[in-house]
Amino acid sequence: MKKFDIRKLKLRKVTIDQIDDRLLLINLYVTQALTLIIGLIWILFQHRNPLGLLRFPEGIEFLYWGIGLAAIVIIVDLLISRWVPEDATDDGGVNERIFRNRPIWHIIALSFIVAVCEEILFRGALQFAIGPYWTSIIFAAIHVRYLRHWIPTGLVFSISYGLGWIYIQTGTLWAPIIAHFVIDLVMGLIIRFRRES
């Protein structure tokens, strides 16, 4: 039996075009699973109940906050894509690869999974520990594909801060989850149908 030698392990940079669709989806689902696990563990270390964070609120006011923020973000994003050159907002083609050939049900599922996993970590655990400002800086840094250009980096930071703000205003994690879900869903559908036409 051959021995594994870590010194022979080689890392190389891979572009989005070199990754096939299956590997891209596996990467996405694994990262979201890790995000969820880290968020849940962090919440437990804070001596809080993760299920309590996901308790559904009695009123529907949180929906107004979530859908309202999502509408603002989508309008701003559409205006930016209309007036700003595409190379200044390029994410390296990742979003296009994720959404362009996906069936609608899969875009809905992906958007919901990403919204729940990321909001549990960032708003549920991290914001509780360090506040919305520093959480938004980390959120922007985690979305590394946007860091090459200041416009998408600023937009991701602003969206994150907005998600943190509506979480504080409503007191429920469902407000940022709804906003995050609607933003990802609408932008995913725009990519899907824009490429189809």
PyMOL commands that set and color helices and strands:
alter all, ss='L'
color gray80, all
select helices_A, chain A and resi 6-8+16-18+21-45+50-53+61-83+86-88+94-99+104-142+144-146+150-170+174-196
alter helices_A, ss='H'
color red, helices_A
deselect
rebuild
show_as cartoon
